[in-house]
Amino acid sequence: MGWDYKHVDQQFEDLKPGIYRLKIVSAEKRQSQKGRDMLALKAQISGSALHVWHNIVVMPDHPDITNAKLTAMFDSFGIPEGDFRLGTYAGKVGAAMLRTGERGYLEIHY
């Protein structure tokens, strides 16, 4: 391969848990590992190049939990309640608490 390689040190942002402004980059309907419908959001952290992903799994056996998570998302990003036109979500700005999850990554909590 003809390439003039030069070592580049990589710097990674180290964001701490806290409240951040987020902008939705994408929203899709997907299937969870157990085959349930879920809303998959990708959001960019304001002032950063970092993104966070947030999945809201639809749980027919626990509608109160599903509705609480959807309500928090709708309220945070100013999306009309019950609006599932996912193509309109990109660009919406809101705020959320980012906490370190079980796998060591920042996760969205409203």
Long-range contacts (C-beta under 8 A, 24 or more apart in sequence): 13-48, 13-49, 13-50, 15-45, 15-48, 15-50, 15-98, 15-106, 17-97, 17-98, 17-99, 17-100, 17-106, 18-97, 18-98, 19-95, 19-96, 19-97, 19-98, 20-45, 20-46, 20-95, 20-96, 20-98, 21-45, 21-46, 21-47, 21-93, 21-94, 21-95, 22-46, 22-52, 22-77, 22-93, 22-94, 22-95, 22-96, 22-108, 23-91, 23-92, 23-93, 24-77, 24-89, 24-90, 24-91, 24-92, 24-93, 24-94, 25-51, 25-90, 26-89, 26-90, 27-86, 27-87, 27-89, 27-90, 28-86, 29-86, 30-55, 32-57, 39-70, 39-73, 39-84, 39-86, 41-73, 41-89, 41-108, 43-96, 43-108, 45-98, 46-93, 52-98, 52-105, 52-106, 52-107, 52-108, 54-107, 54-108, 69-110, 72-110, 73-110, 75-110, 76-110
